[in-house]
């Protein structure tokens, strides 16, 4: 659903996977320059290879398609998954493709032979089992597992491979892989499900998109929030061009928001002096917004949006906080049908009741966490006291036995 991926090579075209196609946009004109539409059903996760020559994408039918970007030709179809494929990536060697599916499997494919190399089936209910697993493609099992505590929506790793991030629920967690998956810090700046993570240039900034209609910007050095961007819909995907010049955001409502960075006069002067190699930090207020309504040609797109929201458990989150103006699509029906009015009233009561249950549940969980923490601390102190008391009893006894008196 509006998956976004920027090409790592100049001129940094970006792929937007939507409906039954992958569309390639120019970052300069913000117009479509290529359309890849050899899909029989909904497409997901279009991704560039690091040289920009190939694109791989999954789909609802369970297969993975590999395209030549320039020629728009379909080169390979990888078959083996039994569920929709939502994630597709190229491995660093350029000749293997990774895919993740709703059939709970992660598979690696060999491009030249079009065959499966290895399959990992340790996940239960995909990453909605709350875990993040790290795999080495040379061995058939995971080498590291961490518990995120919520259904995992997005995972991001630093190029060094030593630190990675996981996003799910309304939290982002930072893990140290070299220390066996030690939790470094937790970021809790969103109030609804986080759906997407991405880095800016030089990995100095982290961006997170959420169903709360915000994109948060963090300083990697401190993991402190430095900026927040508002959007007109629940955010599903976020992408930033490798030169930080374009920010692309896709929403549940089918809106593709493209924002071009407009450097100020001082930065323009610095660029002339330093040449094309100068860098700058991402600051949301310097972007000039440009929004594109992605074409909706078939009714299955609406159904797919609802299916995606149901899969993410985001129906309530997507509708929460709406005012009368944003829900005016129901205005003609309200007051015209007693049956519809009754259903809407019942729906409101049910939602209010569920929200109340969730508030009570969080209060109970907070109390239990406090009790468990206090119990664990008390138990530790008691064990320490017993150990010290035991040592005190042993020392005099040994002294008496060794004494010549």
N, C-alpha and C positions, 0 to 999 in steps of 0.2 A: 504494500500500500504506500505509494509514493516513496519508495526507497531511493536514497540519493548517494551517489559515489562520484568523487572527483578523480579525474585522471592525474597521475603523479607527474606526467610530462607536459611541458609547454605545448600548446596554449591552454592547458588545464580545462579541457572540456569536461562536462559532468553528465552522468547518466541518471535519468529519472525513470524508475520502473513503476509503471502504472497501468492498471487494467491488463490488457493482453499484449503489451508492448514495452519495449525499452526505448526511450527517446534520449538522444544525445543533444545537449545544448552547448552553444557557444558562450563563454563567459564574457565576451566583449559585447556581442549584440543581444545576448539573452534570448536568442531565437533557436529553434530546433534545426539542427544540421543533419541529423541522421535519425531514422526510425527503424528499429528492429522488431518485426511483428510476426515471427514464425512460431507463435505460441497458439495452442489449441484451447487453452484456458488461462486463468489469471496468472500473471508472471510476478516473481518476487526476487529481490536481492541482486539486481544487476550490478556487476562489479568489473572494473577495469583491471587488466594486467599491468604491472608496473611500467611496461614500455608503451602502454596506450594502444597497442595494436589489436588486442582481443578483449571481448567482453563475455563473461559467463553469467548465467541467470537461471534460477530455479522456477518452479511453478506449481500450480495446484494439481497438475496431473502426475506429479512425482518424478519427473525427469529433469535433467539439467542440460541446458543448451549452450553451446560455445559458438560465438560469432566472430567473424573478421570485421572489424569496425569500418575500415575504409571501403571494403567491397560489399558490406552488408550481407555477406553470404553465411549460411549456417554450416559450420565445419564439423561439429560433433554433437551427438546426443547420448548422454550417459543415463542408462536405465538400471534400476535396482531398488530404489526406494519404493515403499508401499504407501507413503503419505505425502502430503504437500511439502515441497522443499522451500524453506523460507530463507536460508542462508547459503550463499555460495561465495567462495574466495579462492584466489590463486595462492599456492604456496610459493615460497621464495625462490625455488628452483625454476619457476616458470613452466614446468612441464607436468605439474600435478595440480589438481583442483580439489578443494574440500567442499563438502555439502552437509548441511544439517536439516533434518526433516522431522515432521510430526510423528514419524514411525519410531521415534526415540533413538535413531541411529545417526552417527556421524561417519561419513564415508570419504575416502580419498581415492581419486581417479587418475589414471595415467592418460594424458592427452593423446600421445601418438597411437597407442593401442586401443583407446576408448574403453578400457577395462578397469574394473574396481581393483585397487591395490590392497586396501585394508578397510575394515569396518569396526567401529566402536559402538557397542550397544549397552553401555553401563548406565546410561541415564534412564530414569523412570519419568514418563510424561515430559520428555524433552528436558529443557532447563527449568521447567516449571516444578521440578522436584527440589528447587531451592539451592541446588549445588552447582558449582563451577568446577569442571574437570580439565586438567591439562594433560595433553597427550604428546607422545613422541612418535612420529610416524614410522619409526623403525621397529617399534615393539607393539604388541597387540593389546595393551592395557594402559590405563591412565597412570601417570606418574605423580599426580597431585590432585587432591580434592579438597575444596573449601565449601563451607555452608554459608550462603549469603543471607539466609533467613527469610527470604521472600522469593517468589517466582522471578527468575532472572530474565530480563528483557534485552540487555546489551552487555557485551564484554569488550574491553579495550586493553591492549598491552603496549608498553613502551618498546621501542626498537631493540633495546638491550636485552629484553626478555626477562629482566630481573623483577620488575614490578608490573602488576596488572590491576585493572579496575573492573568491578562488576556493578551493574545497576539493576534494581528491581524494587518494587514497592516505591516508597518515596525516599529511598536512601541510595547513596553511592558508597561503596567500600573499596579501600585501597589495600592491596595485599602484596607481601614480599614473598615472591616465589622461591628465591634463594634461601630464605629462612624457613622453608617448609610450609609456606602459606600463612605466615604470621600476619595478623590484621594490623595495619599501620594507622589507619584513621577512617572515620565514617563521616560522610557529608549528608546533612539533612536539611537542605534549603528548599526543596520542593514540598508541596502538600498533596500531590497526587502522583500517580505512577510515572516513573521515569522510563522513557521509551528509547532514548538514543544517547550515545556518547561519541564525541569526536575531539581530536586535537586540532590546535591551530599550528601555524608555522613554527618550526624549531621546538615544538612540544613545550612551549612556555605557557600556554593557556589550554584549559579544558572546557568544553562546552557540553551541557546536558539539556536535552529537550524532554518535556513532560506533558501529560494530559492536562496539567493546570494552565496551559497556554503560555508558558514561559520557557525561555532559553536562558540558563544561568551560565555565567562565565567565571571561571576560577583561575587563580594564580597557582601554577604547579609548584612553585617554590614553597608556598605556605598552605596551599589548599584552602585559601580563603576566597569567598565570593567577592569579585570585584565589579561585576555588572550584571544586570538582568534586562532581557528584552521581552516585550509583550507581543503576542500574536493574536489574530482574530479567531483562532480555533485551537483545538487540542493538538499538540505537536506529536507527530509520529516519527519523524526523521530529521536529522540535522547534518549538514555538510559544509565544510569550509575549503575553499580552493587552496592549493599548496603555497600560493603567494599572499594569502589572506585578503585578496581583493574582492572576493564574492562569498556571501553567506547565503546558503540555500536551506529553506525550511519547508517541510511538507506537513500538512495537517490532515486530520481525520475527515474534514469536510471537503477534501479534494483541492485545497488551495496550495499552490506552490509559490512561496514568497521568496523572491530573489532580491538581495540587498547588496549594492556595490559600495565599497569603501571609497569615500571621497577624502583624500589627504588634504590637510590644511596648507596654507602658504609656506609655513616653516618647513614642513615635511617635503613639499615640492622643491624648495631650494636645496635641502639636504640631498634629495635624490639626484639633482643635477650635479652636485658636487661629488657625491659618492659613486655615482653611476648606478647600474641596475642591480647591484648586489646589496643595497641597503635593506634593513629590516625594520619592522615596527610592531608594536603590540596591538592586539585586537581591542578595540573600544567600540561598543555597540552604537553609541550615539553618533559616530562618524559615518554610519551607513545610510545610503539613500535607498529607500524601499522601492521595490518593483514587484508587483504581484501578478501572477498568472493563474487563471482558473483553468485547470486541466480539463480537457474535453471529456465529457461523459456521453458515449455513444450507445451504450448497451445497459439494460437494467441490472445485469448481474453485478455491475460495479457497486450499486447501492447495497445489494445483498452481501457482497464481499466485505464492505465497510462494516456492516452489522455483524458479520461472522468474525471479523478481526476484533471488534470491540468485545464480543462475547468471549472469544478466546483469551483476551487479555483481562477479562473481568472489568471492562471499562465503560459499560453502558451507564452505570450510575455516575461514574467519574466524569464522563463526557457531558452529562446533562446537569451536573451539580453546578450551582452558581449562576445559572441562566436567569436573566430577567425577562420581563414581559415582552420587551422589544425583540430579543433574540429568539423567542419562541413564538413569534407572530404567525408562523406557518399553521398553527392550530386555531388562530383567531376566528376564522370563518365557521369552525365547527362548535366552538364553545357557546353554549346557550341555545344551540339549534337542535341538539339531540339529547334527550334525557339519558339515553343509554351511554353515550360517549361521556357526558358530564359525570355520570356515576362511576364509570371506569377510571376517569382521570382523578376523581376524588379518592377512590380506593387506592389508586397507584400512589398518590401523595401520602396517604396514611401508611401504606406499606413501607415507602422509602423513609418516612420520618421514624417509623418503628425500627427499621434496620439501622438507621443512623444512631438512634438511642441505644440499641443493643451493642453497636460497635464502640460507642463511648464508654458504656459500662464495662465492656470486655477489656478495653485498654486500661481502664482504672484498676480492674482486678489484676491484669497482667503486671501493671506497675507495682501494685502492692505485693504480689507474689515474688517478683524479682527482688524487692527490698528484703522480704522475709528470707528468701533463699541466700541472698548475699550475707545477711546478718548471721544466718545459721552456719554458713560455710566459714565465716570469720571466727565465730565462737568455737566451732569444732577444731579449727586450726590452732587457736589459742590453748584449748584444752589439751590437745596432743602435745603442744610445746611444753606446757606445764608438767604433764606426766613424764615426758622425756627428761626434763630437768630434775624433777623429783627423783626419778629412777637413778640418775647419775649421782645425785647427792647421797642416796642410800648405799650405793656401791663403793664410793670412795672411802668412807670411814672403815668399812668392812675389810677392804684390801689393806688399809693401813695397819689395822689391828693384827691381821694374819702375818704381815711382814715384820712386825715389831719383835725385837728380841726379848722384850719384857715378859 
